[in-house]
Amino acid sequence: MNTKLIEDIASAVLYEGYLLYPYRASALKNQQRWNFGVLYPRAYAEQQSGADAWSNQTECLVRAGSDAKLSVRVRFLQLAGVDERSLAVAARKHSAVTEPRPQGSAAQERDITLSSLRLSELAAQPSRLQLTQPLDTLIEVEANLVDRDLYKIRVSVCNTSSCDTAHRDEALTQSLVSTHSIIGIQGGEFVSLLDPPDELRDFTAACQNVGTWPVLVGEDGQRDSMLSSPIILYDYPQIAPESPGALFDGTEIDEILTLRILTLTDDEKREISISDERARQILERTESMPAEQFMKMHGVARCLKEVQEEMS
């Protein structure tokens, strides 16, 4: 298992859409968060007549004996309300022309792990973990033997937090944001849902994934880890080595975003620096980036060798 590679991909998923260019909380596009994988409190979601999700479900296949062990890591962001008064004071201190009135929030990374779940035990009795901190969260893991040494794994994540508000911004502070799971197996291997062996296509077609999609992650060819993401990915997703760091904006185009950041006014940059710590880091990284790093982002050809071999 290439832990760093998996962590990098999972972190990119965690912060996809976290804050959009121009990275100012007062910018119109940042007035309302649009993160993927939001699980609202059940009471709030049911008030919305099912328009907003309060749970997700992952189903995938693993080839393994009954003694194989499963691990499940559920990760999400928890938003905390922004103190607008302190931001306004900070804005005046830094001589900003206008006081930012951010509707967004800072975020804390949350990580819940269930480990050493033996498949034989999961098949007999699903594992349930009910948490009350940091949010009321129910995680269920089960394994069903569907063929010889072939198990269907189901992971469900539910936000069971109570909620007495009808306002989306308030409900978001009690929500699981950018929810995803990293599923690992010891003593077995996962089956690709995108490109399964012919004899397993009927089994993979029967997998029902709701609000999430599992893909193989790690080094190409490894089958001991799945990333169940709210964003549809291919097996073995990668981050381009030319990328200097996260930019959060959906469908990142690093060069364009980086150049646009440099065109922001001094007042806009001041607002960024006091509105969100991660946005401030983007600004500092961009302004200190050496010229050779800019050139690396300009473009690169990949898989050219393979294409040439096929044509010859």
C-alpha positions in Angstrom: 0.0 0.0 0.0 1.4 3.4 -1.1 0.1 5.4 1.9 1.4 8.8 0.7 -0.1 8.4 -2.8 -3.4 7.5 -1.3 -3.3 10.3 1.2 -2.5 12.9 -1.5 -5.5 11.7 -3.6 -7.8 11.6 -0.7 -6.8 15.1 0.4 -7.5 16.4 -3.0 -11.0 15.0 -2.9 -11.4 16.3 0.7 -10.8 19.9 -0.4 -12.3 19.9 -3.9 -14.5 22.9 -4.1 -13.5 24.1 -0.6 -13.0 27.7 -1.8 -13.1 29.0 -5.3 -11.1 31.6 -7.2 -10.7 34.5 -6.4 -10.6 32.9 -2.9 -12.3 35.8 -1.2 -15.1 35.0 1.2 -17.0 38.1 -0.1 -16.8 36.9 -3.7 -20.3 35.9 -5.0 -19.3 32.4 -5.9 -18.1 31.8 -2.3 -21.2 33.1 -0.7 -22.6 29.6 -0.7 -20.5 26.5 -0.4 -21.0 23.8 -3.1 -18.7 21.0 -1.8 -19.2 17.5 -3.1 -20.2 14.8 -0.7 -22.2 16.8 1.9 -24.2 14.7 4.3 -26.7 17.0 6.1 -28.4 16.2 9.4 -31.2 13.7 8.8 -33.9 16.0 10.2 -32.8 18.9 7.9 -32.5 16.7 4.8 -36.0 15.3 5.4 -37.4 18.8 5.6 -36.0 19.4 2.1 -38.1 16.5 0.7 -35.1 14.4 -0.1 -33.3 17.1 -2.1 -30.3 16.9 0.2 -28.6 13.7 1.3 -28.0 12.6 4.9 -26.4 9.3 4.1 -24.3 7.6 1.4 -23.5 3.9 0.5 -20.5 2.2 -0.9 -20.6 -1.3 -2.4 -17.6 -3.0 -3.8 -16.2 -6.5 -4.3 -13.2 -8.2 -2.7 -11.6 -11.5 -3.4 -10.4 -13.0 -0.1 -10.7 -15.8 2.4 -12.8 -15.5 5.5 -9.8 -14.6 7.6 -8.9 -11.5 5.6 -9.3 -8.2 7.5 -10.9 -5.0 6.3 -10.2 -1.5 7.5 -12.5 1.6 6.8 -11.5 5.2 7.2 -14.2 7.8 6.9 -13.0 11.3 6.3 -14.8 14.6 6.1 -14.6 18.3 6.8 -16.6 19.9 9.6 -17.4 23.6 9.1 -17.3 26.1 11.9 -19.0 29.5 11.7 -16.9 32.5 11.0 -16.8 35.3 13.5 -17.6 38.2 11.1 -16.8 40.9 13.7 -13.3 39.7 14.2 -12.8 39.6 10.5 -14.1 43.1 10.1 -11.7 44.3 12.8 -8.8 42.5 11.1 -9.8 44.1 7.8 -9.7 47.6 9.2 -6.3 46.8 10.8 -4.9 45.8 7.5 -6.5 48.9 5.8 -8.8 47.0 3.5 -11.0 49.3 1.5 -14.1 47.3 2.2 -14.9 45.1 5.1 -15.3 41.4 4.1 -18.6 39.9 5.2 -17.8 36.2 4.6 -20.6 33.7 4.5 -18.2 30.8 4.3 -16.6 28.9 7.2 -13.3 27.6 8.3 -13.0 23.8 8.3 -11.6 21.0 10.6 -10.5 17.7 9.1 -12.2 14.7 10.8 -11.1 11.1 10.5 -12.9 8.0 11.8 -11.2 4.6 11.5 -12.6 1.1 11.9 -9.8 -1.5 11.7 -9.1 -5.2 11.8 -12.6 -6.2 10.7 -12.5 -9.9 9.9 -14.6 -10.8 6.9 -16.1 -13.9 8.5 -17.2 -11.8 11.5 -18.7 -9.1 9.3 -20.6 -11.7 7.3 -22.1 -13.0 10.6 -22.7 -9.6 12.2 -22.3 -6.2 10.5 -20.1 -3.7 12.4 -21.9 -0.6 13.6 -20.2 2.5 15.1 -22.4 5.3 16.5 -20.5 8.4 17.4 -21.7 11.6 19.1 -18.5 13.6 18.6 -17.6 15.6 16.6 -21.0 15.0 15.0 -23.7 12.3 15.5 -22.5 9.8 12.9 -23.5 6.2 12.3 -21.1 4.0 10.2 -22.1 0.5 9.2 -19.8 -2.0 7.6 -20.9 -5.4 6.4 -19.7 -8.2 4.2 -21.8 -10.7 2.2 -20.3 -13.9 0.7 -21.7 -13.9 -2.9 -19.5 -16.5 -4.5 -16.5 -18.7 -3.5 -13.9 -16.3 -1.8 -15.9 -13.3 -3.2 -17.4 -10.8 -0.8 -19.6 -7.8 -1.4 -18.6 -5.1 1.0 -21.1 -2.4 2.0 -20.1 0.8 3.9 -22.8 3.2 4.9 -22.2 6.6 6.5 -25.2 8.5 8.0 -25.4 11.9 9.6 -27.8 11.3 12.6 -27.3 14.8 14.1 -30.3 16.6 15.4 -31.1 19.8 13.6 -33.8 22.4 14.4 -33.0 24.9 11.6 -34.4 25.3 8.1 -31.5 27.4 7.0 -28.8 25.8 4.8 -25.9 27.7 6.2 -26.7 26.7 9.7 -27.3 23.1 8.7 -23.9 23.0 7.0 -22.2 23.5 10.4 -23.7 20.2 11.5 -23.0 18.4 8.3 -20.3 16.0 7.1 -18.7 17.8 4.2 -16.7 16.2 1.3 -17.4 12.8 2.9 -15.4 9.9 1.5 -14.0 6.6 2.6 -10.7 4.7 2.2 -11.2 1.0 2.4 -8.3 -1.4 2.8 -7.9 -5.2 2.8 -5.3 -7.4 4.3 -5.2 -10.9 2.8 -7.2 -10.2 -0.3 -7.7 -7.9 -3.3 -10.4 -5.6 -4.5 -12.1 -5.9 -7.9 -12.3 -2.9 -10.2 -15.9 -1.8 -10.8 -14.8 0.0 -13.9 -12.9 -2.9 -15.5 -13.9 -6.1 -13.8 -13.0 -9.6 -15.1 -15.7 -11.0 -17.4 -16.8 -13.6 -14.9 -17.5 -11.0 -12.3 -19.4 -8.4 -14.4 -22.7 -9.5 -13.1 -21.5 -9.1 -9.5 -20.1 -5.7 -10.1 -23.3 -4.6 -11.9 -25.2 -5.5 -8.8 -23.2 -3.2 -6.6 -25.3 -0.1 -5.6 -23.3 3.1 -4.8 -25.3 6.1 -3.6 -23.6 9.5 -3.4 -20.1 7.9 -3.8 -18.0 5.9 -6.2 -15.2 3.4 -5.2 -12.0 3.2 -7.3 -8.7 1.4 -6.9 -6.0 3.7 -5.5 -2.3 3.3 -5.0 0.4 2.2 -7.4 -0.9 1.0 -10.7 -1.8 -2.7 -10.3 -2.2 -2.7 -6.5 -5.5 -4.0 -5.3 -5.4 -3.6 -1.5 -7.1 -0.1 -1.3 -10.3 1.5 -2.5 -11.1 5.2 -2.4 -14.9 5.7 -2.3 -15.2 9.3 -3.5 -18.2 11.7 -4.0 -16.4 12.6 -7.3 -16.4 10.1 -10.1 -12.8 9.1 -10.7 -10.9 6.4 -12.7 -9.0 3.6 -11.1 -5.5 4.8 -9.9 -6.1 8.6 -10.0 -3.0 10.7 -9.8 -2.0 14.2 -9.1 0.2 15.8 -11.8 3.7 16.1 -10.5 3.9 19.6 -12.0 1.2 20.8 -9.6 2.8 22.9 -6.8 -0.1 22.5 -4.4 -3.8 22.4 -3.9 -5.9 25.2 -5.4 -9.3 23.7 -4.3 -11.2 25.2 -7.3 -13.2 22.5 -9.2 -11.6 21.2 -12.4 -8.3 22.8 -11.4 -6.2 24.4 -14.2 -3.1 25.3 -12.2 -1.4 27.6 -14.6 -4.5 29.8 -15.3 -5.5 30.0 -11.6 -2.0 30.8 -10.5 -1.6 33.6 -13.1 -5.0 35.0 -12.1 -4.1 35.1 -8.5 -1.2 37.3 -9.3 -3.6 39.8 -11.0 -5.6 40.4 -7.8 -5.4 43.8 -6.2 -3.6 44.5 -2.9 -7.0 44.9 -1.2 -8.2 41.6 -2.5 -5.0 39.9 -1.4 -5.4 41.4 2.1 -8.9 40.0 2.3 -7.7 36.6 1.3 -5.0 36.6 3.9 -7.4 37.2 6.8 -10.4 35.2 5.6 -9.1 31.7 5.5 -5.8 30.1 6.5 -5.7 27.7 3.5 -6.4 30.6 1.1 -3.6 32.6 2.6 -1.2 29.7 2.0 -2.2 29.6 -1.7 -1.5 33.3 -2.0 1.9 33.0 -0.3 2.9 30.0 -2.3 1.9 31.7 -5.6 3.7 35.0 -4.9 6.9 33.2 -3.9 6.8 30.7 -6.8 10.1 30.6 -8.9 9.9 31.1 -12.6 10.9 27.5 -13.4 7.9 26.2 -11.5 5.6 28.3 -13.7 7.2 26.8 -16.7 6.5 23.3 -15.5 2.7 24.1 -15.4 2.6 25.2 -19.0 2.0 21.8 -20.4 3.3 18.2 -20.7 2.7 15.3 -23.0 1.9 12.0 -21.3 1.5 8.4 -22.6 3.1 9.5 -25.9 5.4 6.4 -25.9 2.4 4.0 -25.6 0.5 5.8 -28.5 3.5 5.6 -30.8 4.0 1.9 -30.1 0.3 1.2 -30.9 0.6 3.2 -34.2 3.8 1.4 -35.3 
